[in-house]
Amino acid sequence: MHVSHLTEVIEKRPTFLAIGVFDGVHRGHQQLLQQMAAAARAENARPAVLTFFPHPMTVIHGRAGRLYLCTLEERVALLAQQGVELVITHPFNEEVRQTRAIDFVHQLCHQLALRQLWGSSFGLGYNREGDLEFLRRVGPEKGFTVHHFNEIVTWEGEPVSSSRVRQALERGALAETTGCLGRPYRLTGTVVKGDGRGRTIGVPTANLSVWEEQILPANGVYAAYAWVGGERYAAATNVGVRPTVDGHQLVVEAHLLAFDRDIYGEPVSLDFVARIRDEQKFPGLEALIAQIRADIGRVNELLQL
């Protein structure tokens, strides 16, 4: 079940709750949530997540631009995949920012019948005053306990975090991104009209209009899986400004192999598997076409569909 505000929760029953942004739902998030869900089921309680949207950094620090690792809809779906029964996407605004920790805890207990609060770091309420010590002190009075998840989930010896995934994407480090997420990085968008140049050179591309607040991998050419209507295709995917023919407009475009269908207006998801090369400017169209053909061959080798 998914609700967009804490007050929309109708059924009040014993609940184990994790609170956080959970952007990207990486492997660290997954481990915490799966353990919480198992513990809740063992106690015949409801495993739930309260996550915030927009990201608190946009309200507290005025962060703008590409920030998120997935859309809100994808976050909700990923959270549910961890065994969570209830996802609350609570709005984060100035009112929530100014709420005192004790008042926020009261709301949780009133709406959810909170029995156990899970997290790796705690900082609820105004100025993050609701820390671990505070919550363990008020918990017995309010009827809940606190489970401090202190396991450190790593990839190649370094802790997994949302900020690490963002930094890896900005470098085009797909192996690190996939290792931290436990799955390929995904961009979903609607196919829109491009300039049609790809079709004129025999390499038609699907130009995706993606959410302007989601992080893009570093400019370059990638091997990706494209999902269209539940079917998967190999795709030679370009992220960048196409310096040989344009050089200004940032685009996400994918050439789907063994595919010839009009999909304008349809949603397409791209799962990024491997980075093939940096974006580069070629001396002319013939050199560009030759390189695109080589890129397609490399995608075929890597994905072997």
C-alpha positions, 0 to 999 in steps of 0.5 A, spaced: 500 500 500 502 506 498 499 513 501 502 520 500 501 523 507 502 520 514 495 522 515 492 518 509 494 511 513 487 508 515 488 502 518 492 503 525 495 496 527 502 494 530 508 497 525 515 496 524 517 503 521 524 505 517 524 513 516 529 516 511 529 518 504 532 511 501 534 515 494 536 509 489 534 504 494 541 501 494 544 495 497 545 498 504 537 500 504 535 493 502 539 489 507 536 494 513 529 493 510 529 486 508 531 485 516 526 489 518 520 486 514 522 479 517 522 481 524 516 485 523 513 478 520 515 474 526 512 479 530 505 479 526 506 486 525 506 491 519 513 493 516 512 500 513 517 505 510 516 513 511 520 516 506 520 524 504 519 527 497 522 532 495 529 530 498 530 534 504 536 537 501 532 541 496 528 545 502 534 545 507 540 547 503 536 549 496 539 544 492 537 544 485 538 540 478 539 533 477 539 530 484 535 523 484 537 516 483 530 514 481 523 517 480 518 517 486 514 511 483 520 507 482 522 508 489 516 506 491 516 500 487 523 498 489 521 499 497 515 494 496 520 489 493 524 489 500 517 486 503 515 493 505 507 493 506 506 500 507 510 506 503 508 513 506 511 518 501 510 524 506 512 531 503 518 535 506 516 542 506 518 548 511 512 545 516 515 538 516 522 541 517 520 545 523 516 540 527 519 538 533 522 531 534 517 529 540 511 532 536 513 528 530 514 521 534 507 523 537 504 523 530 507 516 528 505 513 534 498 516 533 497 514 526 501 507 526 501 504 532 508 504 532 512 498 535 519 498 533 523 504 529 529 502 525 534 506 522 542 506 521 542 514 523 537 518 526 535 525 526 528 526 526 524 533 527 527 540 527 535 540 527 535 533 527 534 533 535 530 526 535 537 522 535 538 515 537 539 517 545 532 521 544 528 516 541 531 510 546 529 515 552 522 517 549 520 510 546 518 506 552 513 512 554 510 511 547 510 504 546 516 503 541 523 500 541 529 502 537 533 498 532 539 501 531 542 498 524 549 498 524 551 493 519 556 497 514 554 494 507 560 495 502 562 494 495 569 493 494 571 495 501 568 501 501 561 503 504 555 503 500 551 510 500 546 514 495 552 519 495 557 514 492 552 512 487 551 519 485 559 520 484 560 514 481 554 516 475 557 523 474 564 519 473 561 514 468 563 508 473 557 503 471 561 497 475 561 501 481 554 504 480 551 497 479 555 494 485 552 499 490 545 498 487 545 491 486 542 492 479 543 496 473 542 504 473 535 505 470 532 511 466 525 511 464 522 516 459 517 518 454 520 517 446 519 524 443 521 527 436 528 528 435 531 531 429 531 525 425 538 524 423 539 517 426 534 514 421 537 518 415 544 515 416 541 508 417 541 508 425 534 510 428 534 512 435 529 513 440 530 520 444 527 520 451 524 525 455 527 523 462 525 527 468 529 533 469 531 532 476 534 525 475 541 524 475 544 522 468 550 518 467 556 521 465 556 523 457 558 517 453 556 511 449 553 505 453 551 498 452 544 498 455 537 494 455 531 497 453 524 495 456 519 497 451 512 494 453 515 488 457 520 486 452 527 487 452 532 489 447 539 491 446 541 498 445 547 502 444 545 508 448 548 515 447 548 521 453 551 527 451 550 533 446 552 530 440 558 534 438 559 532 431 552 534 429 550 539 435 554 540 441 549 544 445 542 540 447 543 534 452 540 528 449 539 521 451 538 517 445 538 509 444 538 505 438 535 499 439 538 493 436 533 488 432 527 493 432 523 497 427 517 499 430 514 506 431 514 508 439 513 515 439 509 517 445 511 510 449 515 509 455 521 506 455 526 504 460 534 503 459 538 499 464 545 501 463 550 495 463 557 498 461 560 504 458 563 503 452 567 510 450 567 517 452 563 522 448 567 525 442 567 529 436 569 526 429 572 530 423 565 528 419 559 524 418 562 518 415 567 517 421 561 518 426 557 513 422 563 508 422 564 509 430 557 508 431 557 501 427 563 499 431 559 501 438 553 497 435 558 491 434 560 492 441 553 492 444 552 486 441 558 483 444 557 485 451 549 483 451 549 477 447 542 477 445 
